[in-house]
Amino acid sequence: MKPIITAFERSPDGGQGLARDTRVRWAFEEVGQPYNVRLVSFSAMKEPAHKAVHPFGQIPTYEEGDLALFESGAIVFHIAERHRGLLPVEANARARAITWIFAALNTVEPPILDRATTWISERKEPWCEQRLRLADDRIRGRLDDLSARLGNADWLDGEFSAGDLMMVSVLLRLRSSRILDEYPNLSAYVARGEGRPAYQRAFAAQLATNAGKPPA
Ligand SMILES: N[C@@H](CCC(=O)N[C@@H](CS)C(=O)NCC(=O)O)C(=O)O
């Protein structure tokens, strides 16, 4: 049975791959698990039928038989647990890779989201520029440390893992701000992630859904 995930019927980013179904599609592609996608409109996401699966009325969700999941981190972790290839077998290395999933979502993504939210909802306000500067400083604080930890390595802890998949997915959201350009090793890290055939397939699949549709 193929798992079914949900994605935007029309993504607000017009297919740049920033909606969180892309990270789930990427995980499926890395492990070779075929999947189906159910597209949902913004209004359908807030209906009881969707909220029965996702209490907060968002995407992505994951359904397989009688299992229903939400939260991209939980879904990617579930896929990584069920298949070989995204988490090391050795127990300590596996625990460290899982730690990087959490670090991406809990430590690196929040200031990046704060910047995005400021830009989307406050860009006409007189304080926007100042808010963005503060958000950028917080982001740089995280990137300084992440860049120092990554150093010259290809991936955060040995082989590519679900931790890298999540970290690259989170960092991709910074592209339009150009902040990533200040960190050559992180830019190269993101490019390595994007260059993976599995990412390319995931990106193409979400783009195919959004091609020709103006951003929501
Ligand atoms: N923490 C959640 C965030 C989910 C989320 O914000 N989804 C966005 C799309 S990327 C969404 O559904 N936005 C529409 C809305 O919140 O109404 C996750 O990682 O899955």
The ligand as an SDF file (V2000), in Angstrom:
LIG
                    3D

 20 19  0  0  0  0  0  0  0  0999 V2000
    5.4820   22.4010   11.9870 N   0  0  0  0  0  0  0  0  0  0  0  0
    4.6900   22.0150   10.8410 C   0  0  0  0  0  0  0  0  0  0  0  0
    4.3680   23.2790   10.0470 C   0  0  0  0  0  0  0  0  0  0  0  0
    3.3540   22.9730    8.9610 C   0  0  0  0  0  0  0  0  0  0  0  0
    3.1040   24.2180    8.1190 C   0  0  0  0  0  0  0  0  0  0  0  0
    3.3370   25.3650    8.5310 O   0  0  0  0  0  0  0  0  0  0  0  0
    2.5740   23.9680    6.9130 N   0  0  0  0  0  0  0  0  0  0  0  0
    2.2880   25.0590    6.0120 C   0  0  0  0  0  0  0  0  0  0  0  0
    2.7780   24.7130    4.6210 C   0  0  0  0  0  0  0  0  0  0  0  0
    4.5220   24.5180    4.5330 S   0  0  0  0  0  0  0  0  0  0  0  0
    0.7850   25.2600    5.9220 C   0  0  0  0  0  0  0  0  0  0  0  0
    0.0430   24.3190    5.8670 O   0  0  0  0  0  0  0  0  0  0  0  0
    0.3690   26.5240    5.8730 N   0  0  0  0  0  0  0  0  0  0  0  0
   -1.0130   26.8770    5.7420 C   0  0  0  0  0  0  0  0  0  0  0  0
   -1.6500   27.2290    7.0370 C   0  0  0  0  0  0  0  0  0  0  0  0
   -0.9930   27.1880    8.0920 O   0  0  0  0  0  0  0  0  0  0  0  0
   -2.8310   27.5850    6.9830 O   0  0  0  0  0  0  0  0  0  0  0  0
    5.4400   20.9810    9.9980 C   0  0  0  0  0  0  0  0  0  0  0  0
    6.6940   20.9700   10.0310 O   0  0  0  0  0  0  0  0  0  0  0  0
    4.8000   20.1690    9.3110 O   0  0  0  0  0  0  0  0  0  0  0  0
  1  2  1  0
  2  3  1  0
  2 18  1  0
  3  4  1  0
  4  5  1  0
  5  6  2  0
  5  7  1  0
  7  8  1  0
  8  9  1  0
  8 11  1  0
  9 10  1  0
 11 12  2  0
 11 13  1  0
 13 14  1  0
 14 15  1  0
 15 16  2  0
 15 17  1  0
 18 19  2  0
 18 20  1  0
M  END
$$$$
